[in-house]
Amino acid sequence: MTAPTPAIEVAGLTKAYGDTTVLDGVDLTVPEGTVYALLGPNGAGKTTIVNILSTLLTPGDGEIRVAGFDVRREPAGVRAAIGVTGQFSAIDELLTGRENLRLMADLAHLDRATTTDAVQAMLERFELLDAADRRAQTYSGGMKRRLDLAMTLIVRPRLIFLDEPTTGLDPRSRRELWAIVRELVADGVTVLLTTQYLDEADHLADKIGVLDGGRLVAEGTSAELKRRVPGGHVSVQFTDPARLAVAAATYLDATADHDALTLQVPSDGTVAGLRRVLDGLDDDGVAGLTVETADLDDVFLALTGHAAEAPVSEAEEIPA
Amino acid sequence: MSTTATYTVRDSATMLRRNLLHIRRYPSLSIMLVAQPILFLLLFVYVFGGTLGAGLPGQQGGGDRTDYLVYITPGILIMTVASVALGTAISTATDMTTGIIARFRTMDIARVSVLTGHVLGAVIKTGFAVVVVAAFAFLLGFRSDAGALGWLGAIGLLLLIAFALTWLTVGMGLAADSVETASNTPLFLMILPFISSAFVPTEAMPAGLRQFAENQPFTPMINTLRDLITGTPTDSDLWLAIGWCVLISLLGFLWSRRLFLRVPAK
């Protein structure tokens, strides 16, 4: 069997506005049926990449093929294969949820019977049945995002771009959206998502690309990225201060937190390393222990030299 | 190629349905746009009509208020078209600020259908507005000897003018960098009829103004419409009016299409 065409192939992509370089030679390949997360702070170039891949922007330089089509020469082919849900809601607020979905089905030239069934199925799947005949402008932020996604999915694209899909959503809506993305992948859909939330990339992506200042500074699975940076440790909880003090004297590289009665002992996460830590502990002095690997925050800091930007503040959230 | 044409028609119909829903959901804008020419009609007939009617030529000892109503009705009808066109610039500019336009751009659809949807919706809206304003003129006492052919001609001409002004204002809506700009740029369409044959005969104007008034596009349109709805034979102004409409439509269409189809640089 020959290797199937990747859903996205980007080589040497650049983009500049005047003297300002926004993308500086990005290479990335996304195989079919996988989730690729572009992780980066605001201004890293995430949205620019999505806009170029979805034919909204012309690329500077580089070879870019989406679903096997060249974005410059065959934009119609690209558009027929993709679905896009951006960070700003792409719904018609004067229309009802049902009318919005119908609009998408009509523009995809589905026949009447298929349209009616598909609209109903989407309303059910995205829990919008009760609000189906209300104007979308009356929807909450989470409902708008669900409708937005339903409009993208109703025409069954094989490749979906999600540009900061959970920015401004409450935790419950975020979880729901994650569940939907997992369902899509189970159906064989390819997803490219951008996010500034490290845990989102961690939860969803098969592969993560860390974007900073228009360059991919690292790429790999969540586990691979975490292994590249130090920061893993064993956290031991003690029963009383005296025992903590004894242990702290034994592990010279450990950090003790006397208020919380915990000791953080650096560890590489291997069984041998863990055993070394455990061998030095007294059985009845320990209340509990956890093994912690580096999280993506540590990764981001190590790779880019600066912390991931704080998520959008309350004031900038998309209003409900 | 024929499938492309079929899809363009089908997508335009879909977009027209979208725009008709917008008109239904947001009626206050339409009501305001119809109220404006009706106010002008009332103002000119009842405040100025007595005096201005007496100055109308071709009547023995001048005309009265009703003669003046008949004189200004064609101008008011064309101002109705202009008024709705003004609203089209606003609604087009507003639409461009919504996220769904970006979604349309990422879809494999006939892109120009986004514009034809606006234009067809606006022309239908104009039709309703003109009917309302014309009914109002009849209510105030407008009567004419025009035959069915004259009225058909008048409807045809008004549709043509609506089509032309709509393509022009869709372009203005697309070119505007904000909704506020879009509501200002087409204002000249409401001013121009005042410097035409709409309210007083151009002969009464001083030389420079008169030349402008006689050669600007609204004057042949108004003169032709006046001939058609009063049962008077049309003259060369008919061809001038049609010529202007075709020219404005074509330029407006090409301009709008260029503005909408360009891939943004940023």
Interface residues (C-beta under 8 A of the other chain):
Chain A: Y17 S54 T55 L56 L57 T58 A76 R79 A80 I82 V84 G86 F88 S89 A90 I91 D92 E93 L94 L95 E99 L103 D106 L107 A108 H109 R135 M151
Chain B: Y7 R10 D11 T14 R17 R18 L21 H22 R25 Y26 T98 G99 I100 A102 R103 F104 R105 T106 M107 D108 I109 V263 P264 A265 K266
